[in-house]
């Protein structure tokens, strides 16, 4: 029965073909086909076609039931796009989809990204880069014996291990419009934020933070509140992941962000999946201390995140899991007090 094609599937495929043809015609060399059979495409979006200053690559997977019932699965690729700005752009795309559910949305997404880039480029022109010491690559605070790794940004650690990097395409939106955009009357309130114990290794410091969330808007509020703290916003990396469970559909909305620490967001989300936690967003701040940690940095990121999840009741401790059998346990969520 799985091989039976529903009428709407044929209509969706035809809509996709027509949309892809139109986008290819409109954007020319900016549009490329990665895997036509798997419906994977990519488009390069810039703030200016002739003299681009900012560029984003939007990778897209079109599910079989797009556009009638499911949104495109997407990945925003831009090394400079981090933290709150990335979340702001993603929320903007999801808001657009909410207002045009059931319709072809890619052209609107591309133009929304272009507007975002143009606006950011204009803001950058009015800012004085000399006021930001982190823009000077000649400055290496790690060489200063009095340097405190909690005081600000330094050069990101290079990727120096050969471990497999998860394919983030499999970690993106796995949901339907009703899951993404259910009405939550209290999602305008900043969720209660908890901060965990730091881990320090070779002058690099890691600290976890978490908050209960039930909508992407609450994730954005959580990240925004964290970035109001100068010490946290000045971290070298603020890696995050979240999982939101929709009970009616029995599915999860989940996403992650590396913030410059390659593959760390995917590993953090994988931890949340293994622990089977729900309705929580986790951020791990890292202040780089000038010494490369290699794969140990991923261990510290996940360990401090797991410790806080256990402390706040989202996950079982190792002893509890061993006694009760973690594989047969129901997913845990934060207990209301």
N, C-alpha and C positions, 0 to 999 in steps of 0.2 A: 504493500500500500504506500510505502514511502516514495516509490518512484512515480506515483500518479501526479500529474501536473494539474494544479488548480487553475481555473480560468484567470483569476487575478494575477497568478504568477506570470502568465504570458503577457498580460497587460503591463505589469511592472517591468518586465524585461524590455518590452518595446519602448516604454517611457525612458528607461535607462539608455537604450541605444540612441534615441533621439536627443536626449540631454547631452550625452558624450559627444555626439556629432556637432551639436551647437557649440559646446564649450571648446572643442578643438578648432572650430572655425573662428570663434571670438578671440581666443587667447594664443593661437598659433603655437610657436615654439615653447611658450610657457607651460603648455599642457603636454603631459606625456603619459603613455600607457605602460604600466609596469607588468601587469599580467591580465590580459583581456579575459581569459577563461575564468579567472578567479575574481574578476571585476575589481581589480586594484589599479588605481590611477594616482597621479601626482601632479600638482600644479605649483609653479613658482610665482609668488606674489610679491611685488615690490612697491615701494612708495612712489617711485618714479621710473618709468620705462626707459628713459634715455640716460639718466644719471642716478641710478638707485643707491640709496644710502642704507636702507633697511630692507631685508628680504626674509620671507618666510616660505617654507615648503610645506604644503598641505597634502598629506597622503590620505587617500580615501579608499575605503572598501564599501562597495554597494551590496547590501544584503539582498537575498532573493525577493523579499517583500518590501523593498524600497521602490517607490516612494509611498505606496499605499498605506503601509502599517508600521514601518520601522525607519529610524533615522540612519543616515550613513555612519559608518564607523570611521573615525578619523584620528590622525596623529599630526600634531603641529610640530614641525622641526625648525628650530632656530636657536642656536647656542646662546644668543644674547637675551632671548625671551625667557624670563625666569619668574618664579614666585607668584606674587599677587598679579602682576601684569598678564602672565600666562592664564591664570584663572579668570581674570576679567575678560580676556578675549574668548576663552572657552564658554563662559557663561553667556556672552553675547551671541555666539553661534547657536547655543541651545535655546536662547530666547527667540531667535529668528525662526528656528525650527518649530517652536511651540506655536508661533503665530501663523505658520504655513504648513501644519501637519497634513500629510497626504499629498503634498505638492512637491515638485522638483525644487530643490533648495540650493544646489551647489553654486549657481551663479550668484545668488544673494550672499552666500557664505564668502565667496572670493572677494566680492566687492566690500563686504563688511571688514574683512581682514585688511584690504587695501586702505579703507578709511582709517582703520586703527593705526596702520603704519604711517600714513600721511600726518595724522594728528601727533603721533609720537615724534616724528621727524621735526615737525614745527616746534614742539616743546623743547627738543634738544637744541635747536638753534638759538633759543632764548636763554639757555642755561650757560653758566660759565664753568667749563670743565676744570679750570684751575682751582675751583673751590673743592673739588673732590680728589683727595690725595690718592685714592685707589686707582685713578686713571693713569698714574705715573708708574710704568712698569719697572723703572729703575729702583723703586723703593721696595726693599725687602725687609719688613719688620722682624722677620724671624732671625735676622742677624744681630738684632739689638738685644743684649742680655736682659734689659729691663722690659722687654716686650711682653705684654699680657695677651695671650691668644684670644681673650674675650673682648678685646678692644676694637676689632674691625676686620675688614676684608684683607686677605692676602692672596697670593697666587694659588689657584686650584691645583690639587694634586693630579698628576698625570695618571692615565690609565696604564698600569704596568703589570697586569696579570692576565693570564690566558683563560680564565674561567668563562664558561658559556654565558652570554648575555641574553636574557629572555627577550622574545619578540614582543615588543610592546603593542603590536597590533592586536594580539590576543587578550590584552589587558584593558582595552578600551570599552566604550559603551556596549553593554550587553543587555538591552532593555527595549521597552516600547514607549511611545509618547506618554501614555498614561502614568508610567512609572516615573518618568523624568519630571513631569510637571503637575503632579497632584497638588491640590491646594492645601497648604498647611498654614493655619491661622497664626502660628507663633514662630514661623521661620524667619521673621524679621528681627528676632532677638538674638544677640550674641550669645552662643552657648557657653556654659561654664567650662573654663579652661583649667586643666591640671598640668603641672610641670613636674617632671621626674628628676631623679638623681643623675648627676653628670658622671661620665666616664672619661678619664684622661689617660692618654697613652702617647708618649714621646711628644709632649707639648700640644697635641691635638686634643680638643675637648668636644665631647658629644653630649647633648642634652635632649631628652624627648619631651614633647608636649602633646596633649590630646584633648578632644572635646567630643561630646555626643552630637551627632548630626543626623537629620532625616531628609534634607534637601541639599542640592548643590549650592543654593543661596547661603545656607548656614555654613557650608565649607568656606565660601568666600568671606563671610563675616568673621569666621574663626581665623583665617589667614590674615585678614586685615587687622584684626585686633592684635595678633602676635607681632605684626610689623610695626605697630605703634611703639613697641619696646625697642629702643635704639640698639641695645646689645644684641637682641635676636635679629633685627633687621640687618645688622652689621656682620652677621655670621657669614663665613665663606660660602656655605651651602645651607639651605633650608629644604631638606628633602621631605616630601609628604606623600601619603596615600590615604585613601578612604574607601569604605564600603558602606553602602546604604541598601537596606533590604526592603523590598516591597512585598508585603505579606500576601496581598490580593493576587499578585502575579507569580509569586514564589521565585523571584529573580532578584539579582543584585545590580545596582548601579555602582560602578567602581572606577577609580582613575588614580593616577600617580604622577609624580613630577621629580625628576633628578635634580633640578636646580644646579646643573653643572657638574654634579658628581655622577659620572657615567654609570648607568645601570642600577644605581642605588634605589631609585624610586620603584623600579620593577621588582627588585628584591624585597623591598619593604611591603609592597602590595602582596607579594607571594607569601610573606609571613602572615599577613592578615588572613589570607585565604587558608593557609595551613591551620591556623588557630580557629578558623571559622567564626571570626568575630563579625559583628554587624552594627550598623548605625554609629560609626565612630570614624573620626579623622585623626591621623597621627602625623606629627611633624617631628623630624629629628634635625636639630641645628648642629652644624659642625663648624668649629673655629680651627682652621688649619694652623699648625704650629711650626711649619717649615721642614718637617721630616716626613718623607714618604712612608706610608704605612702598608702599602700593598693591599692584599686581600683582607688584612686585619680590620681595615676601616669598615667593610661591610659587616663583619662580625660585631663590631661595636655598635653600628647603627641599629642592627636588628636586636641585639641583646638589650640595649637600653630601652628600645621601644617595647619589647616583650615584657621587661620588668615593670614598666608603667601600666601596661595592659593588665598584668596580673594584679598589681596593687589596686587598680580601680575596678576590678571585678569583671573585666571583659574576657579574660582568659584564665584557665586553670594553671596553677603552679605545676612544676615538674612532678612533685610528689603526688598532688591531687590527680593529675593525668594518669600517672602510673597505677594508682589505686583503682580508679574508676574506669579506665580504658578510654583514652581520648578519642579513639576512632569511632566509638559507638555513642559518644556524647552528643547531645543536641547542641546546636550553635548557641554560644553565650552572647548575651547583650547586657549592657549596664543595668544593674538592678536599681529601681527607683527607691529612694529613701523617703 
